[in-house]
Amino acid sequence: MEILNDRKYSPKHTWAKLDGEYAYIGVTDFAQDQLGEVLYVEVPEVEDELTKDSDFGVIESSKVASELIAPISGEVVEVNDEKLEDEPEYVNEAPYDAWICKIKVADMAEYEGLLTAEQYEATLAE
C-alpha cells in the first residue's frame, strides 16, 4: 500500500494535495483497496461548497457504495468527471492521480490540521 508524502490525509481515507490556494481531493490507496473494483464515482458540481467531514459524493464498487467525505472545506472549481465517468477503475489503478475535484481552500488551518503520511499510516495500523 502506498502513502505519499506530498499530500495530507483525513482519517476518513481521503487526501488533499495543496496547489497554491487550491487543493486536489481524492481517495487513498487504502480506501480503493478496501472498496474493491470501482464501478462509479459521483463527483460534486463546480461551485458546490465542500464542508470538512461532510459527504460530497459517492464511490461505488463491486462490494459497496460509500460516501466520499471531504477532508477540508472549500468551493469546487474543477471536477475530474470525464476521466472518472469513462474510467472509474482509474481510482484503483492510480488513486493518487485519480483526483475527484479541485477546490479553492476555505481555511488553510483545516489543511494544516490533516494527518501527515506517517500519521495516516499509524491510524491504519491501529
VENHU-V998289 format. One line per field, one symbol per residue. ss: DSSP state (~ for helix, > for strand, _ for the rest). Layout:
BEGIN
ss->???
END
This chain:
BEGIN
ss->_______>>____>>>>>>__>>>>>>_~~~~~~~__>>>>>______>>____>>>>>>>___>>>>>____>>>>>>_~~~~~~___~~~~_______>>>>>__~~~~~__>_~~~~~~~~~_
END
